[in-house]
Amino acid sequence: MTVEVKTFATLRTVYPPVPEMEISEGESIGSLVDRLGIPREKITIIFINNIHGTFDSPVKGGDSIGLFPPIGGG
């Protein structure tokens, strides 16, 4: 099974998107992020198929994962 992992903003410059990443059945977002080598503290917003998720959220084949760093503005 594979998922698509999209990174955004400053994450994208260090951790480019992964069009197809192999996952295990029942794997969580946290496990996936750890395997990508992205420190969890660098991610503040997670989307799974455009729905808010958490590090504990399970993923399944065909999912599209969006990872966002802290975002500021003014």
C-alpha positions, 0 to 999 in steps of 0.5 A, a space after each residue: 500500500 502507498 500514500 502520497 505525502 505532501 509537505 508545505 511552506 518551509 518543510 518543503 525546502 528540507 523535506 520534499 514531497 513523496 509521491 508514493 510512500 510504502 506504508 504498513 497496515 494500521 500505520 499512524 501518521 506519527 510513524 510515517 513522519 518518523 520514517 521520513 526523518 521529520 522532527 514532530 515539533 516541526 509539524 503543527 498541522 496534519 491533513 489526511 485527504 483534506 481532513 484534519 488529523 493527528 500523529 495518532 491518526 491511522 493511514 490507509 493505502 491511497 491516502 493523501 497526507 499534508 504536513 504543515 510547519 508552524 505558520 505565521 504572518 501579520 
